[in-house]
Amino acid sequence: GTITEPAPVNTVLQAITGTVRVGQTLKCGEGTWDNMGGHAASFTFQWRLSDDGSTGWTDIAGATNSTYVPVTGDIGQFFDVVLTAHNTGSA
């Protein structure tokens, strides 16, 4: 079999910065991760919306970068971003 390292573990949560306003850039930081095993980290992002901020989260099509610029259709919605860390040594 293949020897792998443990998957990354988030030790400091990422933070979203910026002004939540149509046309203003929001940015998701990467937070801090353990179990990187000396490998370079890569991250995937998926921004999403919810009517109430706790349920019914819907992925925003194409919003897979560390930044997102809200559009008029987002008014009244809650934002969130799912950040996943990867290293080259984990399964």
C-alpha positions as a Markdown table, in Angstrom:
| # | Residue | x | y | z |
|---|---|---|---|---|
| 1 | Gly | 0.0 | 0.0 | 0.0 |
| 2 | Thr | 0.9 | 3.6 | -0.2 |
| 3 | Ile | 2.1 | 5.4 | 2.9 |
| 4 | Thr | 0.3 | 8.7 | 3.5 |
| 5 | Glu | 0.5 | 11.5 | 6.0 |
| 6 | Pro | -2.5 | 12.6 | 8.1 |
| 7 | Ala | -4.9 | 15.1 | 6.5 |
| 8 | Pro | -4.4 | 18.8 | 7.4 |
| 9 | Val | -6.1 | 19.9 | 10.6 |
| 10 | Asn | -7.4 | 23.5 | 11.0 |
| 11 | Thr | -6.1 | 25.1 | 14.2 |
| 12 | Val | -7.1 | 28.8 | 13.6 |
| 13 | Leu | -10.3 | 29.4 | 11.6 |
| 14 | Gln | -10.2 | 31.4 | 8.4 |
| 15 | Ala | -11.7 | 34.9 | 8.5 |
| 16 | Ile | -13.7 | 36.7 | 5.8 |
| 17 | Thr | -12.6 | 40.4 | 5.5 |
| 18 | Gly | -14.0 | 43.3 | 3.5 |
| 19 | Thr | -17.1 | 45.3 | 3.4 |
| 20 | Val | -20.3 | 43.3 | 2.7 |
| 21 | Arg | -21.7 | 45.4 | 0.0 |
| 22 | Val | -22.5 | 45.0 | -3.7 |
| 23 | Gly | -19.4 | 45.6 | -5.7 |
| 24 | Gln | -16.9 | 45.4 | -2.8 |
| 25 | Thr | -14.4 | 42.6 | -2.6 |
| 26 | Leu | -14.6 | 40.0 | 0.2 |
| 27 | Lys | -11.5 | 37.9 | 0.9 |
| 28 | Cys | -11.2 | 34.6 | 2.8 |
| 29 | Gly | -8.0 | 34.1 | 4.7 |
| 30 | Glu | -6.5 | 30.6 | 4.8 |
| 31 | Gly | -6.3 | 30.3 | 8.6 |
| 32 | Thr | -3.7 | 28.1 | 10.2 |
| 33 | Trp | -3.3 | 24.4 | 9.6 |
| 34 | Asp | -1.3 | 21.5 | 11.2 |
| 35 | Asn | -0.2 | 18.2 | 9.6 |
| 36 | Met | 1.2 | 19.9 | 6.5 |
| 37 | Gly | 4.2 | 17.5 | 6.8 |
| 38 | Gly | 6.5 | 20.1 | 5.3 |
| 39 | His | 4.6 | 20.0 | 2.1 |
| 40 | Ala | 3.3 | 23.1 | 0.3 |
| 41 | Ala | -0.4 | 23.6 | 1.1 |
| 42 | Ser | -3.1 | 24.2 | -1.5 |
| 43 | Phe | -6.6 | 25.4 | -0.8 |
| 44 | Thr | -9.9 | 25.2 | -2.4 |
| 45 | Phe | -12.7 | 27.7 | -1.8 |
| 46 | Gln | -16.4 | 27.6 | -2.3 |
| 47 | Trp | -18.5 | 30.7 | -1.5 |
| 48 | Arg | -22.2 | 30.1 | -0.7 |
| 49 | Leu | -25.4 | 31.8 | 0.3 |
| 50 | Ser | -28.2 | 31.2 | 2.7 |
| 51 | Asp | -31.5 | 32.9 | 3.4 |
| 52 | Asp | -31.2 | 32.6 | 7.2 |
| 53 | Gly | -27.5 | 32.1 | 7.8 |
| 54 | Ser | -27.8 | 28.6 | 9.3 |
| 55 | Thr | -29.6 | 26.4 | 6.8 |
| 56 | Gly | -30.2 | 26.0 | 3.1 |
| 57 | Trp | -26.6 | 26.9 | 2.0 |
| 58 | Thr | -26.3 | 27.1 | -1.8 |
| 59 | Asp | -23.0 | 27.2 | -3.6 |
| 60 | Ile | -22.4 | 30.3 | -5.7 |
| 61 | Ala | -21.6 | 29.0 | -9.2 |
| 62 | Gly | -18.0 | 29.9 | -10.2 |
| 63 | Ala | -17.2 | 31.4 | -6.8 |
| 64 | Thr | -14.2 | 29.2 | -6.1 |
| 65 | Asn | -11.4 | 31.8 | -5.4 |
| 66 | Ser | -10.2 | 33.3 | -2.2 |
| 67 | Thr | -12.1 | 36.5 | -3.1 |
| 68 | Tyr | -15.8 | 37.2 | -4.0 |
| 69 | Val | -17.5 | 40.3 | -5.1 |
| 70 | Pro | -21.3 | 40.4 | -4.1 |
| 71 | Val | -23.8 | 41.2 | -6.8 |
| 72 | Thr | -27.3 | 42.7 | -6.7 |
| 73 | Gly | -28.9 | 39.3 | -6.5 |
| 74 | Asp | -27.1 | 38.6 | -3.3 |
| 75 | Ile | -28.8 | 41.4 | -1.3 |
| 76 | Gly | -30.5 | 40.1 | 1.8 |
| 77 | Gln | -28.5 | 36.8 | 1.8 |
| 78 | Phe | -26.0 | 35.5 | 4.3 |
| 79 | Phe | -22.5 | 34.7 | 3.1 |
| 80 | Asp | -20.2 | 31.8 | 4.0 |
| 81 | Val | -17.2 | 30.1 | 2.4 |
| 82 | Val | -16.0 | 26.5 | 2.7 |
| 83 | Leu | -12.2 | 26.3 | 2.7 |
| 84 | Thr | -10.5 | 23.0 | 2.3 |
| 85 | Ala | -6.7 | 22.5 | 2.8 |
| 86 | His | -4.7 | 19.9 | 0.9 |
| 87 | Asn | -1.1 | 18.8 | 1.2 |
| 88 | Thr | 0.8 | 16.5 | -1.2 |
| 89 | Gly | 1.4 | 13.8 | 1.4 |
| 90 | Ser | -2.2 | 13.2 | 2.6 |
| 91 | Ala | -4.7 | 10.7 | 1.1 |
